[in-house]
Amino acid sequence: MASSGNSGGLMSSAGLVRYFDSEDRNAIRIDPKTVMAFCILFGVFVQVLTLTVA
């Protein structure tokens, strides 16, 4: 039988929201543009390897 009150879903996730909202000062910070540039260069590198090896 379903209870007529709130199931407490928001209360149980409030700690996770607070945890992920805080920034750790010891964390590694990488600019998103750097990540995108690395992914593009890695993709080009794989394509060049595919063309030269195959």
PDB file with one MODEL, atoms N, CA, C and O in Angstrom:
MODEL        1
ATOM      1  N   MET A   1       0.846  -1.167   0.000  1.00  0.00           N
ATOM      2  CA  MET A   1       0.000   0.000   0.000  1.00  0.00           C
ATOM      3  C   MET A   1       0.895   1.235   0.000  1.00  0.00           C
ATOM      4  O   MET A   1       1.836   1.315   0.791  1.00  0.00           O
ATOM      5  N   ALA A   2       0.620   2.187  -0.865  1.00  0.00           N
ATOM      6  CA  ALA A   2       1.438   3.397  -0.986  1.00  0.00           C
ATOM      7  C   ALA A   2       1.115   4.371   0.129  1.00  0.00           C
ATOM      8  O   ALA A   2      -0.047   4.562   0.488  1.00  0.00           O
ATOM      9  N   SER A   3       2.146   4.978   0.665  1.00  0.00           N
ATOM     10  CA  SER A   3       1.921   5.968   1.710  1.00  0.00           C
ATOM     11  C   SER A   3       1.509   7.289   1.073  1.00  0.00           C
ATOM     12  O   SER A   3       1.868   7.574  -0.070  1.00  0.00           O
ATOM     13  N   SER A   4       0.764   8.082   1.808  1.00  0.00           N
ATOM     14  CA  SER A   4       0.262   9.328   1.248  1.00  0.00           C
ATOM     15  C   SER A   4       1.222  10.490   1.451  1.00  0.00           C
ATOM     16  O   SER A   4       0.917  11.604   1.024  1.00  0.00           O
ATOM     17  N   GLY A   5       2.373  10.276   2.087  1.00  0.00           N
ATOM     18  CA  GLY A   5       3.334  11.357   2.348  1.00  0.00           C
ATOM     19  C   GLY A   5       4.456  11.358   1.334  1.00  0.00           C
ATOM     20  O   GLY A   5       4.475  10.556   0.400  1.00  0.00           O
ATOM     21  N   ASN A   6       5.381  12.262   1.530  1.00  0.00           N
ATOM     22  CA  ASN A   6       6.554  12.375   0.672  1.00  0.00           C
ATOM     23  C   ASN A   6       7.482  11.189   0.943  1.00  0.00           C
ATOM     24  O   ASN A   6       7.665  10.788   2.093  1.00  0.00           O
ATOM     25  N   SER A   7       8.058  10.639  -0.107  1.00  0.00           N
ATOM     26  CA  SER A   7       8.915   9.460   0.054  1.00  0.00           C
ATOM     27  C   SER A   7      10.308   9.821   0.565  1.00  0.00           C
ATOM     28  O   SER A   7      11.081   8.933   0.925  1.00  0.00           O
ATOM     29  N   GLY A   8      10.636  11.107   0.603  1.00  0.00           N
ATOM     30  CA  GLY A   8      11.944  11.521   1.111  1.00  0.00           C
ATOM     31  C   GLY A   8      13.036  11.480   0.067  1.00  0.00           C
ATOM     32  O   GLY A   8      14.216  11.479   0.418  1.00  0.00           O
ATOM     33  N   GLY A   9      12.680  11.447  -1.210  1.00  0.00           N
ATOM     34  CA  GLY A   9      13.682  11.405  -2.271  1.00  0.00           C
ATOM     35  C   GLY A   9      14.575  12.624  -2.291  1.00  0.00           C
ATOM     36  O   GLY A   9      15.786  12.512  -2.484  1.00  0.00           O
ATOM     37  N   LEU A  10      13.982  13.791  -2.093  1.00  0.00           N
ATOM     38  CA  LEU A  10      14.790  15.003  -2.096  1.00  0.00           C
ATOM     39  C   LEU A  10      15.681  15.090  -0.867  1.00  0.00           C
ATOM     40  O   LEU A  10      16.815  15.562  -0.947  1.00  0.00           O
ATOM     41  N   MET A  11      15.176  14.640   0.253  1.00  0.00           N
ATOM     42  CA  MET A  11      15.977  14.707   1.478  1.00  0.00           C
ATOM     43  C   MET A  11      17.186  13.774   1.388  1.00  0.00           C
ATOM     44  O   MET A  11      18.262  14.107   1.884  1.00  0.00           O
ATOM     45  N   SER A  12      17.017  12.619   0.764  1.00  0.00           N
ATOM     46  CA  SER A  12      18.127  11.676   0.695  1.00  0.00           C
ATOM     47  C   SER A  12      19.186  12.120  -0.309  1.00  0.00           C
ATOM     48  O   SER A  12      20.349  11.737  -0.177  1.00  0.00           O
ATOM     49  N   SER A  13      18.815  12.916  -1.305  1.00  0.00           N
ATOM     50  CA  SER A  13      19.794  13.356  -2.296  1.00  0.00           C
ATOM     51  C   SER A  13      20.397  14.711  -1.956  1.00  0.00           C
ATOM     52  O   SER A  13      21.293  15.175  -2.661  1.00  0.00           O
ATOM     53  N   ALA A  14      19.931  15.353  -0.899  1.00  0.00           N
ATOM     54  CA  ALA A  14      20.434  16.685  -0.556  1.00  0.00           C
ATOM     55  C   ALA A  14      21.925  16.645  -0.216  1.00  0.00           C
ATOM     56  O   ALA A  14      22.649  17.583  -0.549  1.00  0.00           O
ATOM     57  N   GLY A  15      22.386  15.614   0.421  1.00  0.00           N
ATOM     58  CA  GLY A  15      23.798  15.493   0.749  1.00  0.00           C
ATOM     59  C   GLY A  15      24.659  15.343  -0.491  1.00  0.00           C
ATOM     60  O   GLY A  15      25.764  15.884  -0.542  1.00  0.00           O
ATOM     61  N   LEU A  16      24.173  14.614  -1.500  1.00  0.00           N
ATOM     62  CA  LEU A  16      24.931  14.449  -2.737  1.00  0.00           C
ATOM     63  C   LEU A  16      25.028  15.759  -3.493  1.00  0.00           C
ATOM     64  O   LEU A  16      26.076  16.078  -4.055  1.00  0.00           O
ATOM     65  N   VAL A  17      23.949  16.518  -3.510  1.00  0.00           N
ATOM     66  CA  VAL A  17      23.983  17.801  -4.196  1.00  0.00           C
ATOM     67  C   VAL A  17      24.993  18.716  -3.513  1.00  0.00           C
ATOM     68  O   VAL A  17      25.767  19.396  -4.186  1.00  0.00           O
ATOM     69  N   ARG A  18      24.990  18.737  -2.208  1.00  0.00           N
ATOM     70  CA  ARG A  18      25.932  19.581  -1.476  1.00  0.00           C
ATOM     71  C   ARG A  18      27.359  19.081  -1.704  1.00  0.00           C
ATOM     72  O   ARG A  18      28.283  19.889  -1.804  1.00  0.00           O
ATOM     73  N   TYR A  19      27.556  17.761  -1.788  1.00  0.00           N
ATOM     74  CA  TYR A  19      28.885  17.190  -1.988  1.00  0.00           C
ATOM     75  C   TYR A  19      29.439  17.568  -3.360  1.00  0.00           C
ATOM     76  O   TYR A  19      30.591  17.986  -3.473  1.00  0.00           O
ATOM     77  N   PHE A  20      28.624  17.421  -4.398  1.00  0.00           N
ATOM     78  CA  PHE A  20      29.098  17.701  -5.749  1.00  0.00           C
ATOM     79  C   PHE A  20      29.125  19.188  -6.053  1.00  0.00           C
ATOM     80  O   PHE A  20      29.775  19.603  -7.013  1.00  0.00           O
ATOM     81  N   ASP A  21      28.435  20.005  -5.257  1.00  0.00           N
ATOM     82  CA  ASP A  21      28.466  21.436  -5.456  1.00  0.00           C
ATOM     83  C   ASP A  21      29.773  22.050  -4.961  1.00  0.00           C
ATOM     84  O   ASP A  21      30.244  23.044  -5.515  1.00  0.00           O
ATOM     85  N   SER A  22      30.351  21.467  -3.933  1.00  0.00           N
ATOM     86  CA  SER A  22      31.573  22.041  -3.375  1.00  0.00           C
ATOM     87  C   SER A  22      32.762  21.700  -4.269  1.00  0.00           C
ATOM     88  O   SER A  22      32.833  20.616  -4.847  1.00  0.00           O
ATOM     89  N   GLU A  23      33.686  22.640  -4.370  1.00  0.00           N
ATOM     90  CA  GLU A  23      34.875  22.423  -5.182  1.00  0.00           C
ATOM     91  C   GLU A  23      36.045  22.099  -4.275  1.00  0.00           C
ATOM     92  O   GLU A  23      36.262  22.762  -3.261  1.00  0.00           O
ATOM     93  N   ASP A  24      36.793  21.082  -4.644  1.00  0.00           N
ATOM     94  CA  ASP A  24      37.958  20.686  -3.871  1.00  0.00           C
ATOM     95  C   ASP A  24      39.159  21.504  -4.332  1.00  0.00           C
ATOM     96  O   ASP A  24      39.434  21.589  -5.529  1.00  0.00           O
ATOM     97  N   ARG A  25      39.862  22.095  -3.397  1.00  0.00           N
ATOM     98  CA  ARG A  25      41.019  22.917  -3.756  1.00  0.00           C
ATOM     99  C   ARG A  25      42.185  22.064  -4.251  1.00  0.00           C
ATOM    100  O   ARG A  25      43.072  22.581  -4.931  1.00  0.00           O
ATOM    101  N   ASN A  26      42.205  20.783  -3.932  1.00  0.00           N
ATOM    102  CA  ASN A  26      43.292  19.901  -4.354  1.00  0.00           C
ATOM    103  C   ASN A  26      43.009  19.222  -5.690  1.00  0.00           C
ATOM    104  O   ASN A  26      43.859  18.491  -6.197  1.00  0.00           O
ATOM    105  N   ALA A  27      41.849  19.446  -6.259  1.00  0.00           N
ATOM    106  CA  ALA A  27      41.472  18.775  -7.498  1.00  0.00           C
ATOM    107  C   ALA A  27      42.260  19.354  -8.683  1.00  0.00           C
ATOM    108  O   ALA A  27      42.631  20.528  -8.692  1.00  0.00           O
ATOM    109  N   ILE A  28      42.497  18.505  -9.665  1.00  0.00           N
ATOM    110  CA  ILE A  28      43.160  18.939 -10.891  1.00  0.00           C
ATOM    111  C   ILE A  28      42.140  19.683 -11.740  1.00  0.00           C
ATOM    112  O   ILE A  28      41.043  19.178 -11.982  1.00  0.00           O
ATOM    113  N   ARG A  29      42.494  20.871 -12.190  1.00  0.00           N
ATOM    114  CA  ARG A  29      41.586  21.666 -13.015  1.00  0.00           C
ATOM    115  C   ARG A  29      42.148  21.733 -14.425  1.00  0.00           C
ATOM    116  O   ARG A  29      43.273  22.184 -14.639  1.00  0.00           O
ATOM    117  N   ILE A  30      41.346  21.275 -15.386  1.00  0.00           N
ATOM    118  CA  ILE A  30      41.745  21.274 -16.786  1.00  0.00           C
ATOM    119  C   ILE A  30      40.712  22.089 -17.557  1.00  0.00           C
ATOM    120  O   ILE A  30      39.508  21.895 -17.395  1.00  0.00           O
ATOM    121  N   ASP A  31      41.189  22.989 -18.386  1.00  0.00           N
ATOM    122  CA  ASP A  31      40.298  23.810 -19.204  1.00  0.00           C
ATOM    123  C   ASP A  31      39.574  22.920 -20.220  1.00  0.00           C
ATOM    124  O   ASP A  31      40.208  22.061 -20.833  1.00  0.00           O
ATOM    125  N   PRO A  32      38.279  23.101 -20.411  1.00  0.00           N
ATOM    126  CA  PRO A  32      37.540  22.277 -21.385  1.00  0.00           C
ATOM    127  C   PRO A  32      38.095  22.389 -22.803  1.00  0.00           C
ATOM    128  O   PRO A  32      38.020  21.431 -23.573  1.00  0.00           O
ATOM    129  N   LYS A  33      38.651  23.547 -23.154  1.00  0.00           N
ATOM    130  CA  LYS A  33      39.248  23.693 -24.490  1.00  0.00           C
ATOM    131  C   LYS A  33      40.470  22.793 -24.634  1.00  0.00           C
ATOM    132  O   LYS A  33      40.729  22.267 -25.716  1.00  0.00           O
ATOM    133  N   THR A  34      41.216  22.615 -23.555  1.00  0.00           N
ATOM    134  CA  THR A  34      42.375  21.731 -23.582  1.00  0.00           C
ATOM    135  C   THR A  34      41.949  20.290 -23.806  1.00  0.00           C
ATOM    136  O   THR A  34      42.592  19.557 -24.557  1.00  0.00           O
ATOM    137  N   VAL A  35      40.874  19.887 -23.161  1.00  0.00           N
ATOM    138  CA  VAL A  35      40.367  18.517 -23.328  1.00  0.00           C
ATOM    139  C   VAL A  35      39.904  18.295 -24.761  1.00  0.00           C
ATOM    140  O   VAL A  35      40.197  17.259 -25.357  1.00  0.00           O
ATOM    141  N   MET A  36      39.178  19.271 -25.317  1.00  0.00           N
ATOM    142  CA  MET A  36      38.708  19.139 -26.700  1.00  0.00           C
ATOM    143  C   MET A  36      39.873  19.090 -27.683  1.00  0.00           C
ATOM    144  O   MET A  36      39.856  18.297 -28.624  1.00  0.00           O
ATOM    145  N   ALA A  37      40.883  19.929 -27.471  1.00  0.00           N
ATOM    146  CA  ALA A  37      42.047  19.934 -28.359  1.00  0.00           C
ATOM    147  C   ALA A  37      42.777  18.594 -28.282  1.00  0.00           C
ATOM    148  O   ALA A  37      43.213  18.065 -29.305  1.00  0.00           O
ATOM    149  N   PHE A  38      42.910  18.042 -27.073  1.00  0.00           N
ATOM    150  CA  PHE A  38      43.574  16.745 -26.927  1.00  0.00           C
ATOM    151  C   PHE A  38      42.784  15.654 -27.650  1.00  0.00           C
ATOM    152  O   PHE A  38      43.374  14.803 -28.317  1.00  0.00           O
ATOM    153  N   CYS A  39      41.466  15.671 -27.525  1.00  0.00           N
ATOM    154  CA  CYS A  39      40.635  14.651 -28.188  1.00  0.00           C
ATOM    155  C   CYS A  39      40.754  14.741 -29.700  1.00  0.00           C
ATOM    156  O   CYS A  39      40.842  13.721 -30.384  1.00  0.00           O
ATOM    157  N   ILE A  40      40.756  15.962 -30.220  1.00  0.00           N
ATOM    158  CA  ILE A  40      40.877  16.130 -31.671  1.00  0.00           C
ATOM    159  C   ILE A  40      42.249  15.662 -32.145  1.00  0.00           C
ATOM    160  O   ILE A  40      42.353  14.953 -33.146  1.00  0.00           O
ATOM    161  N   LEU A  41      43.296  16.053 -31.433  1.00  0.00           N
ATOM    162  CA  LEU A  41      44.645  15.623 -31.821  1.00  0.00           C
ATOM    163  C   LEU A  41      44.807  14.113 -31.708  1.00  0.00           C
ATOM    164  O   LEU A  41      45.474  13.498 -32.540  1.00  0.00           O
ATOM    165  N   PHE A  42      44.210  13.516 -30.698  1.00  0.00           N
ATOM    166  CA  PHE A  42      44.286  12.068 -30.550  1.00  0.00           C
ATOM    167  C   PHE A  42      43.552  11.375 -31.707  1.00  0.00           C
ATOM    168  O   PHE A  42      44.025  10.366 -32.229  1.00  0.00           O
ATOM    169  N   GLY A  43      42.403  11.919 -32.100  1.00  0.00           N
ATOM    170  CA  GLY A  43      41.665  11.356 -33.233  1.00  0.00           C
ATOM    171  C   GLY A  43      42.461  11.442 -34.526  1.00  0.00           C
ATOM    172  O   GLY A  43      42.477  10.494 -35.311  1.00  0.00           O
ATOM    173  N   VAL A  44      43.125  12.581 -34.754  1.00  0.00           N
ATOM    174  CA  VAL A  44      43.963  12.738 -35.948  1.00  0.00           C
ATOM    175  C   VAL A  44      45.126  11.759 -35.895  1.00  0.00           C
ATOM    176  O   VAL A  44      45.476  11.157 -36.910  1.00  0.00           O
ATOM    177  N   PHE A  45      45.726  11.595 -34.725  1.00  0.00           N
ATOM    178  CA  PHE A  45      46.830  10.653 -34.559  1.00  0.00           C
ATOM    179  C   PHE A  45      46.398   9.226 -34.894  1.00  0.00           C
ATOM    180  O   PHE A  45      47.134   8.495 -35.558  1.00  0.00           O
ATOM    181  N   VAL A  46      45.219   8.830 -34.441  1.00  0.00           N
ATOM    182  CA  VAL A  46      44.711   7.482 -34.729  1.00  0.00           C
ATOM    183  C   VAL A  46      44.457   7.325 -36.221  1.00  0.00           C
ATOM    184  O   VAL A  46      44.756   6.274 -36.789  1.00  0.00           O
ATOM    185  N   GLN A  47      43.911   8.349 -36.865  1.00  0.00           N
ATOM    186  CA  GLN A  47      43.663   8.273 -38.300  1.00  0.00           C
ATOM    187  C   GLN A  47      44.971   8.151 -39.082  1.00  0.00           C
ATOM    188  O   GLN A  47      45.055   7.386 -40.043  1.00  0.00           O
ATOM    189  N   VAL A  48      45.981   8.900 -38.671  1.00  0.00           N
ATOM    190  CA  VAL A  48      47.283   8.821 -39.340  1.00  0.00           C
ATOM    191  C   VAL A  48      47.888   7.437 -39.148  1.00  0.00           C
ATOM    192  O   VAL A  48      48.440   6.872 -40.092  1.00  0.00           O
ATOM    193  N   LEU A  49      47.793   6.884 -37.947  1.00  0.00           N
ATOM    194  CA  LEU A  49      48.287   5.524 -37.727  1.00  0.00           C
ATOM    195  C   LEU A  49      47.530   4.506 -38.586  1.00  0.00           C
ATOM    196  O   LEU A  49      48.127   3.574 -39.124  1.00  0.00           O
ATOM    197  N   THR A  50      46.241   4.688 -38.705  1.00  0.00           N
ATOM    198  CA  THR A  50      45.448   3.757 -39.510  1.00  0.00           C
ATOM    199  C   THR A  50      45.864   3.809 -40.969  1.00  0.00           C
ATOM    200  O   THR A  50      45.937   2.775 -41.633  1.00  0.00           O
ATOM    201  N   LEU A  51      46.135   4.997 -41.468  1.00  0.00           N
ATOM    202  CA  LEU A  51      46.527   5.119 -42.875  1.00  0.00           C
ATOM    203  C   LEU A  51      47.937   4.596 -43.125  1.00  0.00           C
ATOM    204  O   LEU A  51      48.207   4.038 -44.188  1.00  0.00           O
ATOM    205  N   THR A  52      48.833   4.767 -42.168  1.00  0.00           N
ATOM    206  CA  THR A  52      50.217   4.351 -42.392  1.00  0.00           C
ATOM    207  C   THR A  52      50.426   2.863 -42.127  1.00  0.00           C
ATOM    208  O   THR A  52      51.258   2.240 -42.786  1.00  0.00           O
ATOM    209  N   VAL A  53      49.696   2.281 -41.182  1.00  0.00           N
ATOM    210  CA  VAL A  53      49.892   0.880 -40.842  1.00  0.00           C
ATOM    211  C   VAL A  53      49.125  -0.030 -41.786  1.00  0.00           C
ATOM    212  O   VAL A  53      49.627  -1.083 -42.179  1.00  0.00           O
ATOM    213  N   ALA A  54      47.937   0.359 -42.145  1.00  0.00           N
ATOM    214  CA  ALA A  54      47.084  -0.512 -42.976  1.00  0.00           C
ATOM    215  C   ALA A  54      47.472  -0.534 -44.401  1.00  0.00           C
ATOM    216  O   ALA A  54      46.839  -1.223 -45.202  1.00  0.00           O
TER     217      ALA A  54
ENDMDL
END
